[in-house]
């Protein structure tokens, strides 16, 4: 059911993406579209974890995940400080046109695109996706199938939880920061259209 909801949200997003004008609405749509998929992966991972290690161990895992959520306010606070710094002198410094109250989302990932570690990944990072299955098979031979399955299940849960945690942080941070910026400007912040972007770059 969660997968269907996620696919529907993604479909709705692609249909209405050109009609969305307000920046805060745009970022909320981008974030919420992936939440159901992250939830179904997380729930599936927890169920597999319970089947392999039992309900009591799964309760401890659930407690750990909840404790992780408790840290969210501090993480959001740090991310908001990072956002403001990037807006003042970092990769987002050209995103907001205060005169027209327009936001250019093309700048959002500029810091990633300009990072040489990502633009030119090392040999290990290039081959890891290809050798990953072989490593998993080797773990099964060395540690035993049950242990290898447990390790894979734990990794699956952690990856799904990380995605869900990132989505929550993204939603909260962007909502708070764009509301703050709109209050400072005294009007809604809209997305920079393609035509306005072309005129700006000429």
C-alpha positions as CSV (number, residue, x, y, z in Angstrom):
1,X,0.0,0.0,0.0
2,X,2.8,2.4,0.9
3,X,4.5,1.7,-2.4
4,X,1.3,2.6,-4.3
5,X,0.9,5.8,-2.3
6,X,4.5,6.7,-3.0
7,X,4.1,6.1,-6.8
8,X,0.9,8.1,-6.8
9,X,2.6,11.0,-5.1
10,X,5.5,10.8,-7.5
11,X,3.0,10.8,-10.4
12,X,1.1,13.8,-9.0
13,X,4.4,15.6,-8.5
14,X,5.5,15.2,-12.1
15,X,2.1,16.3,-13.4
16,X,1.9,19.5,-11.3
17,X,5.6,20.3,-11.0
18,X,5.3,23.1,-13.6
19,X,2.3,24.6,-11.9
20,X,4.0,24.9,-8.5
21,X,5.0,28.5,-8.0
22,X,5.8,28.8,-4.2
23,X,9.2,27.5,-3.2
24,X,8.1,26.0,0.2
25,X,5.3,24.0,-1.6
26,X,7.9,22.7,-4.1
27,X,10.2,21.4,-1.5
28,X,7.4,19.8,0.6
29,X,6.2,17.9,-2.5
30,X,9.7,16.7,-3.3
31,X,10.2,15.5,0.3
32,X,6.8,13.9,0.9
33,X,6.9,12.0,-2.4
34,X,9.7,9.7,-1.1
35,X,8.4,9.2,2.5
36,X,6.0,6.3,1.9
37,X,8.7,4.4,0.0
38,X,11.2,4.9,2.7
39,X,8.6,3.8,5.3
40,X,7.8,0.5,3.4
41,X,11.5,-0.3,3.2
42,X,12.0,0.4,6.9
43,X,8.9,-1.6,8.0
44,X,10.0,-4.5,5.7
45,X,13.5,-4.4,7.2
46,X,12.2,-4.4,10.8
47,X,9.9,-7.3,10.0
48,X,12.8,-9.3,8.5
49,X,14.9,-8.3,11.5
50,X,12.2,-9.6,13.9
51,X,11.9,-12.9,11.9
52,X,15.7,-13.5,12.2
53,X,16.5,-12.3,15.7
54,X,13.2,-12.5,17.6
55,X,10.8,-9.9,19.0
56,X,12.8,-9.0,22.1
57,X,15.8,-8.1,20.0
58,X,13.6,-6.2,17.6
59,X,12.2,-4.2,20.6
60,X,15.7,-3.0,21.4
61,X,16.2,-2.1,17.8
62,X,12.9,-0.1,17.8
63,X,14.0,1.7,21.0
64,X,17.3,2.6,19.3
65,X,15.4,4.0,16.3
66,X,13.2,6.1,18.5
67,X,16.2,7.4,20.4
68,X,17.6,8.5,17.0
69,X,14.5,10.5,16.3
70,X,15.0,12.3,19.7
71,X,18.2,13.8,18.2
72,X,16.2,15.3,15.3
73,X,15.8,18.8,16.9
74,X,19.5,19.2,17.3
75,X,20.2,18.0,13.8
76,X,17.6,20.4,12.4
77,X,19.2,23.2,14.3
78,X,22.6,22.4,12.9
79,X,21.2,22.1,9.4
80,X,19.4,25.4,9.7
81,X,22.7,27.0,10.7
82,X,24.3,25.4,7.7
83,X,21.5,26.6,5.4
84,X,21.9,30.2,6.6
85,X,25.7,30.1,6.2
86,X,25.3,28.7,2.6
87,X,22.7,31.4,1.9
88,X,25.1,34.2,3.1
89,X,28.3,33.1,1.5
90,X,28.1,29.6,0.2
91,X,26.5,27.7,-2.7
92,X,23.0,29.2,-2.0
93,X,24.3,32.8,-2.1
94,X,22.8,33.2,-5.6
95,X,19.6,31.4,-5.0
96,X,17.4,34.1,-3.5
97,X,16.6,37.3,-5.3
98,X,15.3,39.5,-2.5
99,X,14.0,42.2,-4.9
100,X,11.7,39.8,-6.8
101,X,11.4,37.2,-4.0
102,X,12.4,34.4,-6.4
103,X,14.3,31.3,-5.5
104,X,16.5,29.4,-8.0
105,X,16.5,25.7,-7.1
106,X,19.3,25.0,-9.6
107,X,21.8,26.1,-7.0
108,X,20.6,23.6,-4.3
109,X,23.1,20.8,-5.2
110,X,25.9,23.0,-6.5
111,X,28.1,22.1,-3.5
112,X,27.8,18.4,-4.4
113,X,28.5,19.0,-8.1
114,X,31.6,21.0,-7.3
115,X,32.9,18.5,-4.7
116,X,35.9,16.7,-6.5
117,X,35.4,13.7,-4.3
118,X,32.0,13.2,-5.8
119,X,32.7,14.5,-9.3
120,X,35.8,12.2,-9.5
121,X,35.2,9.2,-7.2
122,X,38.1,6.9,-6.5
123,X,38.5,3.4,-7.9
124,X,37.1,1.7,-4.8
125,X,33.8,3.7,-5.1
126,X,33.5,2.9,-8.8
127,X,33.8,-0.9,-8.3
128,X,31.9,-1.2,-5.0
129,X,28.5,-1.5,-6.7
130,X,29.8,-4.4,-8.8
131,X,31.6,-6.3,-6.1
132,X,29.0,-5.8,-3.4
133,X,27.1,-9.0,-4.3
134,X,30.3,-11.0,-4.3
135,X,31.2,-9.6,-0.9
136,X,27.8,-10.7,0.4
137,X,28.2,-14.2,-1.0
138,X,31.7,-14.4,0.6
139,X,30.3,-13.4,4.0
140,X,27.8,-16.2,3.7
141,X,30.6,-18.7,3.2
142,X,32.8,-17.3,5.9
143,X,30.4,-16.4,8.6
144,X,27.5,-18.7,7.8
145,X,24.2,-18.0,6.1
146,X,22.3,-17.0,9.2
147,X,25.0,-14.5,10.3
148,X,25.3,-13.0,6.8
149,X,21.5,-12.6,6.5
150,X,21.4,-10.9,9.9
151,X,24.1,-8.4,8.8
152,X,22.3,-7.7,5.5
153,X,19.0,-7.2,7.4
154,X,20.6,-4.8,9.9
155,X,22.2,-2.9,7.0
156,X,18.9,-2.8,5.2
157,X,17.1,-1.3,8.3
158,X,19.9,1.3,8.8
159,X,19.8,2.5,5.2
160,X,16.0,2.7,5.2
161,X,16.1,4.6,8.6
162,X,18.8,6.9,7.3
163,X,16.6,7.8,4.3
164,X,13.5,8.4,6.5
165,X,15.5,10.5,8.9
166,X,17.0,12.5,6.1
167,X,13.5,13.2,4.7
168,X,12.2,14.4,8.0
169,X,15.2,16.7,8.5
170,X,14.8,18.0,5.0
171,X,11.1,18.7,5.4
172,X,11.4,20.4,8.8
173,X,14.5,22.5,7.9
174,X,13.2,23.7,4.6
175,X,9.8,24.6,6.0
176,X,11.2,26.6,8.9
177,X,13.8,28.4,6.8
178,X,11.5,29.3,3.9
179,X,8.9,30.6,6.4
180,X,11.6,32.7,8.1
181,X,12.7,34.1,4.8
182,X,9.1,34.9,3.7
183,X,8.5,36.7,7.0
184,X,11.6,38.8,6.5
185,X,10.6,39.6,2.9
186,X,7.0,40.1,3.8
187,X,5.7,38.0,0.9
188,X,5.8,34.5,-0.5
189,X,9.0,33.2,-2.2
190,X,8.3,31.8,-5.7
191,X,10.4,29.6,-7.9
192,X,12.5,31.2,-10.6
193,X,11.0,30.2,-13.9
194,X,13.0,28.9,-16.8
195,X,12.4,32.1,-18.8
196,X,13.5,34.3,-15.9
197,X,16.6,32.1,-15.5
198,X,17.5,32.5,-19.1
199,X,17.1,36.3,-18.9
200,X,19.2,36.4,-15.8
201,X,22.1,34.4,-17.4
202,X,22.3,36.4,-20.6
